[in-house]
Amino acid sequence: MAFRRRRTGADTSASEQPGLEQSDGDTTPTTVAETPDDELDSPSGSGSAADPTKKVRVPWTGRRLVALIAAVAVASLLLGIIVMQFIVSPATLAARTEAPEPGPVTAPVENKVLENTVVLRGEVGYADSVAVTIDAAGGESKAVVTGQVPAVGAVFNAGNVALEVAGRPVIVMPGELPAYRNLSIGMRGPDVTQLKQALSALGYATGDLNTDTFDWDTAAGLGALYEQLGYTAATGGAETQEMLRSAERAVRDANVSAAQAQATLDEARAAKSPSVAGEQAAATAAWEAVNDAQEALGEAQAAVLPTLPAGEALFLSGLPRRVDEVSVKRGDVLSGSPMSVSGATLSITGTVSKQDADLLSEGLVAQFSSPGGADLTAKVKAVTAPKSGGGNSENGEGGGGDAAGAARYTVELEPVDLSNEQIDELRGANVRLRIPVASTDGEVIAVPIAALSAGSGGEDRVELLIDVRDGHNAETETIVVEAGLAADGFVEITSDDERLTAGAKVVVGR
């Protein structure tokens, strides 16, 4: 369909023309609607009139245009203000970052209890755990456990029976050397000395403790120990018993022969027989035979005296001992270690530097908490220097020293007044201990250590803040004090100046 533009007559007024809008005496042409040709040519002539339902776009003109420009200006102004908040001039930035005027750094004087303590962590356990070994290989019978099997937690004291193997006791005795051979009359060595000392400690007579010989007295004491435990002491066995009986018969026979030879000699002398020399020689030989028989009897008797088989002695140091673990039961054939034992009482072991070790001594009381939260105490038993010998270095464990100087000292403590439940709870725990080594008698006047300085004469002094002013103009006064105990970053001070009271300010830096 073809379109064409229709124009109005030139004499038509502006207010009557549909294509014009009047505004303040000014007219602005608008877009003329395009009408199809068939509407223009219609007989009714309706094509010359505007369609009232047809929408006509109004342009940004007049007041609407002014409002738009104003809104854009206001938005630009606001955006500029916001942006300016984030833009700082170099002068302003320098003013903001300028360091404040310097002045004294102060800290308050306090009333407090000062306590110098050594703090360490320690492992709780039974000391010196060892695996028990029993030399049962030399026994005549199979090493079957027949009784006296201890329970875990049992305590061994000197003279107790640790185990019964093949009907024979394994006797606990104090000593550091293990039983490595059978001991019997006439033997000598350090293990014999250890046996004699152990028997003496149990109250049995063992002869001269200054000799290392297993003598008759040692055998007698050993026999008395076995008898006290309800066992028969080991001897040389059936063969030695038979030798003893034979030696006893030989002595009797030798004495009879010697008596007969002596009688014959006496008769020959009485008869003044010319063959007295023969009877004399026979009597002499007979008496020598008696002496020989007596010596043999002595050896046979010694052979049947009590002996100590290696498999019947368990020497342990540090008695009493606690049984930690048992790996055998009655009827088992002994093989390997039947049990392990440790110290009978709990002990806490930790390490400290040389500086702290110098403050500790035996008997000091430490506080610690159980895993359950109970407050407990322990006493220092020993402070041991490192084996390397480097612990005597003055720098202790401080940085910059050599490896030897950094060696740690071992501290052993013994917990006190523990219940059975607490013992079970503590075993194997790691605890934190505090050992007070010095403290003030109640509250004292204290200041930070940094507040203390030395005068020209070596006196201690503090700088008291008198008047608070701006920056470096604050007024202070130096006061001589007497320093006392230092602990936890504070030091006790005393002074006649009544201004040094709790709450006053002292200078600790500038």
Protein Blocks (a to p, Z undefined) as FASTA:
>chain_A
ZZddddddfklcfklpmkbcceehiacddddddddfklmmpmnlmmmpccfklccdddde
hjlmmmmmmmmmmmmmmmmmmmmmmpccfklmmmmmpccddddddddddddddddddddd
dddddehiacddddfklpmbdcddfbhpacehiacdehiafbdcehiacdddedfbdcfb
dcdehiacjklmmmmmmmmmnopaebjfkbccdcfklmmmmmmmmmmnopacddebjmlm
mmmmmmmmmmmmmmmmmmmmmmmmmmmmmnopaklmmmmmmmmmmmmmmmmmmmmmmmmm
mmmgccddfklcccdehiacddfbdcbdehiacehjfbdcddfbdcddddddfklmmmpc
ehiacddddfkopacddddfbdcddfklpmmpmklmaghiafklmpccddddddehiafk
lmmmmgopacdddddfbdcehjdddddfklpccdfkopacddddfbdcehjlpccddddd
dddddeehiacdddfblklcghiacdfbZZ
